[in-house]
Amino acid sequence: MENNTKSGNSLSSIFAGLVIVMALVVAFVLFFFVMGSGSNFEGGNAETGHPLNTLGIVYKGGIVVPFLMSFLLIVFTFSIERLITIFKANGTQNIEKFVHNIKGFLATNNINGALAECETQKGSIGNVIGAVLHRYQDVSNNFSLDKDQKLGAIEKEMEEAMALEMPILERNLPILATLGSVGTLVALLGTVLGMIKAFTAMSNAGAPDAAALATGISEALINTAIGIGTSALAIIFYNYFTTTIDTLKYRIEEAGMSIKQTFVAANK
């Protein structure tokens, strides 16, 4: 089990690294070869021509833009990956119904029925409750342990099973949390650089040009728009996933408490 966990962590790290690298590559390709195409600018020149469409306007935001675009791609990729993982972790049927069925089997001391329900449910909740029920059966047939030792063994199995499953659900969430704050900061950096560039161009031109200054500021604010949008999405997805995982954890603990109560009732 420990080797499988280490292998899973290694594969997850490789996957995360590949996603980040690929997002950067895709973002830079889109920025230079699609947005920076001459067809998006007057005179066919991306550096001196006026933007003709949205792609050209975004390109004028500067070199920080492709980094922000990569952040956005990373947020979407990891959010989709987490949605799939959490959906599988919930199992094949409604969690509330599963917990209700487990409580029903435990109320009649039908451990085999509860184990069969876990096999049907699958997912993280099925794995954890199934592991605890197997330990329940083992300690119930072990006459060398007293009641407290048996209960301690059940509680320990619960903790160990949770410790194995929860990191799988929380994987890559720190990346979303990081992008939720870093995205805004990088966007502000791009905006400041754009403003410096706009005012420098104005000072070199001599006479103030309100139209040129407005254009420069609007291009600089492109970074702010992309960065804030990316951060908002990252924060929304992160909060949704953490809330969903907390709910799943609560349901697992609820079912685990029922198992312990059944054991205590059966060994009065």
N, C-alpha and C positions, 0 to 999 in steps of 0.2 A: 504493500500500500504506500509506503514512504517513497519507494523508487518511482511508482507511478505519479505521485504528487510532484516529485522533483522533475520528472520528465515533462509533466504538464506545465510547470512553471517555466521551464526552459523553452518549450514550444511557444508559450504565450509571449515571452520576452522577444523571441525571434519574430513572431507575428507583429508585435507592436513596433519593433524597429523597422520592419519592411513597410508597414503602413505609413510611418512617418517619412521614410525616404521616398516612397512612391508618391506621396502627397506633394512633397517638395518638387519632385521631378515634373509631375503633371502641372503643378501651379506655374512653374517657370516656363514650361513649354507653351501653355496657354497665354501667359503674359507676353512673351516675346514674339511668338509666331502667329498667334491669333489676334490678341488685342493690339499688338504692335504692328500688325500688317498695314502696309501703305494704303490699302483700300479704305481704311478707317479715318484717313486724314486728308485734308486739302493738299493738293500738290503731290500726294503719294509719299510724303515724308513724315514719319512719326515724330521726329525730333522738333521740327520747325512748323509743321502744318497744324491747322486748327482741327480738333476732333469733329468728325461728321456724325458719329453715333455714340451709343452708350459704351461700346467696347473701347473706342478711342478715348472717351472721357476717363474711364477707369485706368487705362494705360498711363494717362498723364498724372496719375496719383503718385507715381514714382516707384523706386525699387523696393520699397517696403510692402507694396501691394501683393506681390507674389507670395511673400511670407504669410500675410494675412489670409490669402486664398488657401494656402496649404493648411493653415489652422482650421479653416472652415471645412475643408475636405476631411481632415482628421476627426473633427467633431462628428460629422455625419457618419463616417466609417465606424468609429467606435460605438456610436449610439445604436446603429443598426446591429452591430455585433453583440452588444449588451442586451438589446431587445430579444434577439434570438436565444441567447443564453438563459435569460430570466424566464422566457416563455417555456423553454425546455425544463427549467428547474421547477416550475410550478406543477409539472406532471400532466397526466392525460385528462384529468377531470378537475372540476372546481375544488379549490383548496378547502373551503368551508365544508363542502359535502364530504370530502375525504376525512377531515378531522372528525366530523360527526359520525361517520361510519366506523372509524377506529374506536371512538368512545363507546359505540354500541357493541362492538366485538369485545372490548375490554370489560364492559359491564356484565357480560355473560361469561367472562374468563375464557373467551374463544381466541387464544393467541394465534392458532394456525389460521383462523379466518382473517385476523388482523394482518398477519404476514402475507397472506394471499392478496389482501387489499393493497399492501405496499408494493407488491410485485406488479399489480395492475396500474397503480398510480405512477410509479417510476419517478424520475426527476430527483432533485435534491431532497425534497421533503419525504419522498418514498424511501430514499437511501438511508437517511438519518433515522427515521422511525423504524425501518426494517432492521437496522443494525442494533438499535436499542431493544427491540423485541427479541432478537436472537440472543442477546446477552441476558435478557429476562428469563428465557427458557434455560439457558446454561446455568445460571445461578440458582434457579428454582430446583434443579436436579442435583445441585452440589450440596451435599449434607455436611461437608467439612467447614462451611462458612456459617456464621451466625447471621441474624436478621440485618444488623447494621452493616456488616461487611457486604452482604448481598445488595443492599440498597446503595451502598457506596460504589459498588461495581457498576450498577445500572447508571448512576449519575455520571460516573467517569466515562462510560461508553457514550453517553449523550454529549458530553463536552468534547470528546475526541472526534465524534462524527460531525459535530457542528464545526469544529476547527478545520476539518478537511473540506467541508462543503462551502462554508462562507467565503473563503478567499477566492474560490472559483467565481462566485457571484460578484464579488467586489473588484475583480481584476479589471484593470484599465480605467477604473473610475478616477484614480488620482490624476490621470492625464486630462480628463474632462475638467476636473476641478482646477488644475493648473492653467488650462487654456481659458477658463472663465475669468481669470484675473490678468493673466499675461496678455491675452488678446487686446484688452483695452489699453494696456501700457504701450504695447508695440504700435497700436493705432495712433496713440498720442505722439509717439516718437516720429512716425511718418508724417503726421500733421505739422509738427514743429519744423521738421526738415523742409516740408513743402512751403511753409510760411517764410522760413529763412530764404529759401530760393526765390520766392515771389518778391520779397522786399529787396533782396540783393539786385534782382533784375531791374526793379524800379529805380534804385539808387544809381545804377549804372546808366540808365536811360536818360537821366537828367531831369526833365520835366515830369511831374506826376501824371500818371495815366490811370484814371479810375477804372476804366474797362479792363486794362491789363491786370490791375491789382485784384479786381473782383474775380477774374478768371483764375489767377494764381491761387487765391484763397479757396475757391470752389474745388479746384483740383487737389489742394492739400486736405480738404475736409473729406475727400473720398476715403482716405485711410480711416478716419474716425467712424464713418458710416459702416464700413466693412468690419472694423474691429469690434465696435459695440454690438453689431448684429451677431457676430461670431460668439462673443462673450455671453450674450443673452441666451443664445441657443445652448451653449455649453452648460450654463448654470441651470437652465430649465431641465435639460436631460439629466444632469447630475442629481438634482433634487428629486426628480421622478424615480430614478433608479434606486437611490438610497431609501426613499420612502417605501418602494415596492419590496426591497430586500428586508427592511425592518418588519414589514407586515408578514413576509414569509417566515422570518425568524420567529416572530411572535406565535405563528400558527404551529411551527415545529415545537416550540417550548410548551405550548398548550397541550399538544398531543403527548409530549414527553412527561408532562405533569400527570396526565391521566394514567400513563403507564406506571409511574411511581405510586400513585394513589391506589391503583389496582393491586400492586405488590403488597403495599402496607395492609390493605384490607384482607388480602388472602393469607397474611402471615401474622394475624393478631394472636 
